[in-house]
Structure formats: C-alpha cells, structure tokens
Amino acid sequence: MTRRFSAFAFALLAATGGAAASELVPGSGHSIQLGSFSGAVYYTVEQDGYRVVATMASGAEQQPVRVVSTLAAGQRMMISVPQAVGQPSIDFEILRDGKALLVSDPNFVPATAAENDLTLDSAEPVKTSATAP
C-alpha cells in the first residue's frame, strides 16, 4: 500500500507543472539549478520529521542562501526564484510522502495577474482576502 501511494505521489509531483521528480535518501545530496542560482538539497531524519536543507548561491563569490525546513508526512516546501515582471518564476518543490522525500526538477510557473501588476510606486494597494470567494 505504501509503495503504491509513493508511486501515486511521485506521479502527482511529476505531473504538477510537467517536471520530473526523484526520490532522495537521507544524507545524500541532490544538485539543483534555479536560473542563475545553483546549489544542493539534502535531508536528515530527525525526531520531529525530515530536516530538509537547501543551499544556493548565484556564483562562487556570492554569499549563499540556506533554506531549512522540517517536513512531516504529507508536507511540502517550495523554493521559488522570481524573474522579470511578466516572466514565469522558476520553482523547485520538495514533497515528503510518508517515508519518501521527493524532489522535482525546477519548472517555470507563470506569474499571476496580481503578481504582474505589483509595482513599488503603485497608488493603490493590492487587496487580498483570506476567505474563499
């Protein structure tokens, strides 16, 4: 049953955005490339869940950025690199499926209309609602 669910989650992750996905093993690194950022992601098994660490930099001389998150079963995290206004972001998703940790290949996700309209000198603030329409 777990193997079938893992296969389903793997297929679902791969289908969301058309990116391929692969399974990581604890302590083993996985290279990532997000536009001009490159780096690695790995995880360790902790008492609270899987501690996922992603480290990226835009060049050898640049200060790296590290993202750390502890994922419980069924949780996911996304690392996103925005592009120019009107261009899709580059997204990298990590999904914990029971005892498996699945990582997607980076994919391009189109920006929403609201994201495209955001400017620093905008006279009107963008209104959002926490309730469903």
N, C-alpha and C positions, 0 to 999 in steps of 0.2 A: 504494500500500500504506500509506504513512504517513498519507495523508488518511483512509483507511478506518479505521485504528487510532485516529486522533484522534477521528473521529466515534463510534467504539465507546466510547472513554474518556469522551468528553463525555456520551454517553447513560448510561454506567455511573455517572458522578458525579451526574448529574441524578436517577438512579433511587435512589441511596442516600439515603433519607430524604425523597424526593419534592421536593427542592429543584431550582430551575433553576440552570443554570451558564452562564457566559460566558467567552470567551477574552480574555485581556489581551494587549496588545502592550507591548514594552519601553518603559519610561519613562512610560507612560500610567497615570494613577491610576484607581482604582475605588473608589467610596464604599461603606462598609459600615455597617450598623446592627445592633448586637447588644444588644437590650434597651435599657438606658439609656446604653450606650456607642455613640458614633459615631466614624467616622474614615475612613481611606483606606488602600488597599494598592496597591503598585506593585512592579515588579521591573526589575532591570538584568541584562544578560548579562555575566558575569564569566568569568575563566579556569576557575574551579572549578565553575561551574554558574550557575544563575539565583539572584541575590541578591534575595530577597523581603523587603519591608519593610512592616509593617502598624503604623499608629499610631492609637491610640484614646484617647478621654477620655470621662468621664461628664458633662462640661459645660465651658463656655468658661473657667470659673475653676479647673477641676481640672487637676492635673498629668497630662499624657498618659503613656500606656504605649506603648512601641515594642517590637515583636517582629521580630527579624531572623533569617532562615534562608537558607542556600544549598542549593538543591534540585538534585540530579542527575536525569537522566531516570528516570521511574517513581516518584519520591519524592513524598510529600505532607506537608502540615502542617495542623494543625487549631488553631483558636483557639476556646476554649470559655468561656462565661460561665455560672457556676452560678447557679441560682435558689434559692428557699427549699427546705428539706428536703421531699422528696416531689414536687417540681416538676421538669419536664424542663429540662436545660441548653439554652442557645442555642449552636449550633455553626456555625462558618464554616470550610469546607475549601478548601484550595488544592492543586491537583494539577499536577505537571509531567509532561506526556505528550510525550516526545520534544522537539520544538522549540516546543510549545504550552504555555501556562500557563493552566489552567482554574480559575476561582473559582466556588464555589457560593453561592447565596443562603443566608443563615442559616436554619437549620432547628432545630426543637425535638427533642431526643433524650431519651427517657425515661431517668431515672436508674435504675441497677441497684439491686437489693435491698440489696446490701452498702453502696452509697453512701447509701441512705436510713437505714441503721442506724448510721452513724457519728455519735458524739457525743463531745464533749470530756471528759465525765465518765464515759465507759464503763469499767466494771470489767474487761472482757475485751477484749484487743486483737483486731482483725480479722486472721485468718491468711490469707495468700495463698501460692500456690505458683507457682514458675516453670516447673514441668513440667505437661504436659497430663495430664488425668485418664485 
